Amino acid sequence: MTSSSQAPDENWGWLRVLWQRGWLKGCLLVVAVFLAYQPAWHAGFIWDDDVYVTQNPLLTAPDGLKRIWFSLNAPSQYFPLTYTTFRVERTFWGLNPAGYHGVNILLHAVNALLVWRLLKRLSVPGGWLAAAIFALHPVQVESVAWITERKNVLSLFFYLLALLAWIEFVEKRPKPWWRFYFLSLIFYLLALFSKTTACTLPAALLLVLWLKEKPVGWFRLAQVIPFLVLGAGMGLVTVWWERYHQGTQGALFSYGLPERILIASHAIWFYAGKLVWPVDLTFSYPRWTINAADPLAYGWLGAGAGLGAAIYFARRFTGRGVGVAALFYVATLSPMLGFIMLYTFRYAFVADHYQYVASIGPIALAAAGMTRAFGSFEKKKPFLRPVLGGTLLLALSVLTWRQCGMYANPETLWRETLARNPNSFLAHNNLGNIYFRIGRMDEAMEHYQKALAIHPQYELAHNNLGLVLLQRERVDEAIIQYQKALEIQPQYVEAHDNLGEALVQSGRVDEAIAQFQMVVEIHPEYAKAHDNLGNVLLQKGRVDEAIIQYQKALEIQPDLAEANNNLGVGFLQKGQLNEAIVYYQKAVQLQPRNAAFQNNLGYALSQKGEVREAVAHYQESLEIQPQNAITCKNLAWILATCPEASIRNGTKAVTLAEQAVRLSGSPDPIFIGTLAAAYAEVGRFPEAVAVAERAQQLAAAQNNTALVNALGEQIERYQTGAPFRDAGQTDTPAYPGPP
């Protein structure tokens, strides 16, 4: 018979088994990650998340998956697997940021488990502690709480799997052990497709061999060569992409080798400092001034060389672990140290997410040292390890929880960045963008001007300041800002596009055409640019050329509603009514709450004689935008002049026509002629005659002979007491969307 006092021992025995086998430790690690990152669950989209997720056409286009993998359409670098995960998630939770944040947090937790497994396979003491520090260290927040950095957490996931498979391979397990080699190669390729900085894996493979005291002969080097080839190939693709698609050219990126060495040596110590003392972490750090002529600038390099020499000469006492940790740290950081210039270096030479992978080395070394130190006190003070270890992890968790709050929303992100880095022109510019989107133009302009005061050569701020000026109808000043942006960056597509729009507003249509043509030359896959070019060509009466541009836009982006609408306008002007209706209908399907699209479809249907359907679309347009003068006029004309009595409604026609005249702003013979027809429909013939005569005078002043004659015929009917009936519904053409 079992006594009651034995039951707790048996229960504890099961818990002890689960703890010793690692199940409870693993669960504790995952739960700790999700609790520490709890603020990120409710965070939104921030900087670059629009480019990667919310406004990325590759995630929704029918051929988007093909273009992700086999085109140059990616909005950033070539990260096809990362974009593929976003595309899959877009089908599950659309634009709900919680889903994307949840996946990032889960991947980070799994990565921590893999770090633990890797260190255990390498016989590194304190593997679980290292994994926990990695999981809960606040320097990782940028990689996890920022949706765009999916590429970081996803790449490390496959990176670690590749390392684990490589260890199985070099351990020469029972056949077929070569399968682990090919498995490692596959995981490596997936890591590269997630983020190209995984190209450092070959160095890690060799370090594993050295740590495990495996001979590194020619045969073993031959096994590493395929990894080197894949990494070098993807690296070259990235360098080319950064240079010719991201714009890493010009004076800002023209540093020589001495300057790049100074940047790298400073960055190594900067990252190490943030690991040891993670305070004042921010999204964008101050950018250092690099002066190769200053002897003091080489202090970081000298300190690094000294530490390297110390590690080398102390290896007989410390073993290989310290050297492996240091080499892993430097090797995995190397793509982000400045030897290869990245676009983001224009803002800062360092970023927390750059050391997501590299941090594993120093953290593992520190955890191993702490574990050995704790071990020496294990018998005398067994409580020391859990108390000190728990205190450290709790402190890191609190710092991580607090740091996550910075990523709650874009405004919080940029305000916190400015609080920690007041000279961040990036933060000023992006905070200006937020205010611009919500219509707070004074504050937007203030931040753009502050950004330019800090960095006068910042073309994005010049462009954005131009947008504010254009919004305030200061067109000439806006043009100057766009031109300044293009002086700095001649290939700046958005500035060319915005300059084109400003030139249209100033009446310089030919110059606008040149700007839009420049846009499609620089970026042929930019659908909106083809649409804009089509609009200005249409404005110049070059209808066939405009139609070609609209069709190109729709080849690139079939769901571009504006291009569908504008193609309808083009076909209408050519008299191809059926084709116009098809594209108007597509535009309305894509944006049913667009008043202009509803009006245009109504107009085309009225021209075809499908008057009831036309009335329905006009009514839908007015429900969306009741104060639209053109739609009021169009619907009033049908209700006043339609031959079918069941459609006519004279009273409503008068109300709509009077509203149209009032909203039109200036006397227009067509609007006034519509009001005359409405008066005639309700029997107010004297008023109809007087109003129609006024419309005729305005038409004559415009030398519009056809309209003068048409109004003359209508006046004759009104004088005889007969309303006008329009069998053809040919009052006015539809209007295109704004270029």
Secondary structure, DSSP 8 states (H G I E B T S, - for coil): ---TTHHHHHHHHHHHHHHHHTHHHHHHHHHHHHHHTHHHHT----TTHIIIIIT-GGGTSTTHHHHHHHSS--SSSS-HHHHHHHHHHHHHHTT-HHHHHHHHHHHHHHHHHHHHHHHHHTT-TTHHHHHHHHHH-GGGHHHHHSGGGHHHHHHHHHHHHHHHHHHHHHTT-SS-THHHHHHHHHHHHHHHHH-GGGGGHHHHHHHHHHHTT----HHHHHHHHHHHHHHHHHHHHHHHHHHHTS---SGGG---HHHHHHHHHHHHHHHHHHHHS--S--SS-------TT-GGGGHHHHHHHHHHHHHHHTHHHH-SHHHHHHHHHHHHHGGGSSSS--GGGGT-S--GGGGTTTTHHHHHHHHHHHHHHHHHTTTT-TTHHHHHHHHHHHHHHHHHHHHHGGGSSHHHHHHHHHHH-TT-HHHHHHHHHHHHHTT-HHHHHHHHHHHHHH-TT-HHHHHHHHHHHHHTT-HHHHHHHHHHHHHH-TT-HHHHHHHHHHHHHTT-HHHHHHHHHHHHHH-TT-HHHHHHHHHHHHHTT-HHHHHHHHHHHHHH-TT-HHHHHHHHHHHHHTT-HHHHHHHHHHHHHH-TT-HHHHHHHHHHHHHHT-HHHHHHHHHHHHHH-TT-HHHHHHHHHHHHH-S-TTT--HHHHHHHHHHHHHHH-S--HHHHHHHHHHHHHTT-HHHHHHHHHHHHHHHHHTT-HHHHHHHHHHHHHHHTT-----SS--S--------
